[in-house]
Amino acid sequence: MFENIDVVRAWKDSDYRDSLTQDQRDRLPENPAGLIELSDEDMSSIAGGHPTVRPTTCSCCGSAALTA
């Protein structure tokens, strides 16, 4: 069925997966861990990768401070 394709390696190793023919990649079962790569669009919409710095004002003295 999988003519010497290492299925687990194909799931984990993108270089190995890319070395397979399109037909071999199409016949790989779905990775049970789910999505293994995020698109550039998904990556750009992820929150939490960089802290957000916003100015705040101290309620006791009115001085400006930056908080993350």
NULUMSE-162409 format. One line per 10 residues: number of its first residue (from 1); for each residue z, x, y negated of C-alpha. Coordinates in pm, 1 decimal, decimal comma. Last residue first. Example, Ala and Ser with C-alpha at 12.3 -4.5 7.8 and 13.67 -1.06 7.14 Angstrom:
% residues 2
2 = 714,0/1367,0/106,0  780,0/1230,0/450,0;
This chain:
% residues 68
68 = 2861,0/340,2/-4544,4  3051,1/316,3/-4867,8  2972,2/455,7/-5209,6  3229,8/416,5/-5485,3  3223,4/273,5/-5836,1  3543,9/258,1/-6037,5  3686,6/-84,7/-6126,2  4051,2/26,4/-6100,0  4214,1/-207,7/-5846,1  3911,8/-391,6/-5702,6;
58 = 3713,3/-71,5/-5646,0  3345,9/-140,5/-5695,8  3092,9/-100,4/-5420,0  2764,4/84,5/-5391,3  2579,8/61,6/-5061,8  2493,9/327,6/-4807,7  2331,3/202,0/-4488,8  2388,2/436,0/-4198,2  2084,0/529,8/-3994,2  2000,8/422,5/-3640,9;
48 = 2202,4/105,4/-3672,5  1922,5/-143,8/-3706,5  1605,8/-130,4/-3497,4  1300,2/-272,8/-3675,2  1100,7/49,8/-3693,3  1150,3/117,9/-3321,3  1017,1/-225,3/-3226,4  700,7/-170,4/-3431,7  656,7/177,2/-3281,7  670,8/11,9/-2938,7;
38 = 973,8/53,9/-2716,4  952,1/201,1/-2368,7  1121,8/132,7/-2035,5  1154,3/-245,6/-2049,2  1336,9/-376,7/-1744,7  1570,8/-181,2/-1519,0  1397,2/-334,9/-1216,6  1073,8/-155,0/-1317,9  788,4/-391,6/-1238,6  598,6/-302,3/-923,4;
28 = 319,1/-48,5/-962,4  -23,7/-197,1/-884,5  -156,3/-174,6/-1241,3  -49,1/190,6/-1261,0  -248,6/270,2/-945,4  -557,1/89,3/-1081,2  -526,8/272,6/-1414,9  -523,8/601,7/-1226,6  -198,9/793,0/-1210,9  -143,0/1102,2/-1427,8;
18 = 11,6/886,4/-1703,8  288,4/779,1/-1463,7  360,3/1145,1/-1381,7  382,9/1234,0/-1751,6  593,4/920,7/-1818,8  851,9/1017,6/-1556,6  1110,9/747,4/-1480,1  911,5/448,6/-1348,4  641,0/667,7/-1191,7  914,9/876,3/-1028,5;
8 = 1061,6/560,2/-877,4  719,8/454,8/-747,6  624,0/787,9/-592,1  261,4/705,4/-515,7  152,5/835,3/-175,5  -101,4/560,1/-104,3  98,6/267,6/-254,7  0,0/0,0/0,0;
